[in-house]
Amino acid sequence: MTAGWTWYIIALVALNILGCVWLIWWTGRRRPGDPGPTDTSHVWDDDLTEYNKPMPRWWINLFYITIVFGLAYLAWFPGLGGFAGAGNWSSGGEHRTEKALEDRRLAATFARFDKQPIDAIARDPKAVALGRSIFANNCATCHGSSAKGAIGYPNLTDDIWQWGGTPDEILTTILEGRTAAMPAWETVLTGIGGENGVLSAMAYTRSLSEGSHSGDYFAAQGQPLFESVCAACHGIDGKGNTALGAPDLTDDYWLYGSSTEAITASIAKGRQGMMPAHRELIGETRVRLAAAYVWSLSHTASKVAAGATPAAPAAAKAAGAP
């Protein structure tokens, strides 16, 4: 706030306070010529009389005390434009103080989970409950409160992992984030496959999850296109590459939908999926707890207790390809 506005506010406040002081003083005393307390001649019902008396002195003094309190308040707290107040108080500072206190309390609660593997944390029901709360506050916006995802946001309760399903890979996904890049191949495929290049590549890609493309003209035409363009990331057999975030195209899981239109759009226009890094947002220990909760969604109690690590849903299977 500029100095001009600050002085304007100070002057306005000062005038209001002086006006209150004058009003209390003016109405709190008797003046020469005023009628006596019983001289108003206003009587109702024979015994109900209006008197003309100033307010009691103790009542008036309470008003003066209130004004003094207000002046002290304005001197200590910021209430006069850009003047910070003698106490240097601010709502931002109050928030930081309370946040630091709560962070210390939370740190004490989370301390025993520091550096613990997420599959070990998942064996502790209380830790999983904490992870569920962290997930609800930070992850459910994209993945849903049930963690089943949506179009473009992966289901975290299945057994499909785009970036790898080991505890360390899940932890890396959430801590560092993932950026998937499925290029737009329309120009390339049209150039080498003709006007039906994208359609042929789509037909062959879909056939990978259906088990066979025999008898499908477009799928047969699409196989050499796939092997020359798509196999570099997805593999010659379409099994994908978790190191690149290239999904397995032979299963029945389609992040952006399995319709002809959805698969065609993925190939022709590309997809740009991004899983934000959460290390700086919520801290490593909370990430471990959230990851442990996600891990628990697809691991039965018996498997977790036994320390098994079968494939399970990625904490953030960033969008990359159809």
Secondary structure, DSSP 4 states (H G I P E B T S, - for coil): --HHHHHHHHHHHHHHHHHHHHHHHHHTS--TTPPPTT-S--EETTTEE----PPPHHHHHHHHHHHHHHHHHHHHSS-BTTB--TT---HHHHHHHHHHHHHHHHHHHHGGGTT--HHHHTT-HHHHHHHHHHHHHHTHHHH-TTS--BTTB--SSSS--SS--SHHHHHHHHHH-EEEEE---HHHHHHHHGGGHHHHHHHHHHHHHHS--TT-HHHHHHHHHIIIIIHHHH-TTS--BTTTTBPPSSSS--TT-SSHHHHHHHHHH-EEEEE---HHHH-HHHHHHHHHHHHHHTS-HHHHHHT-------TT------
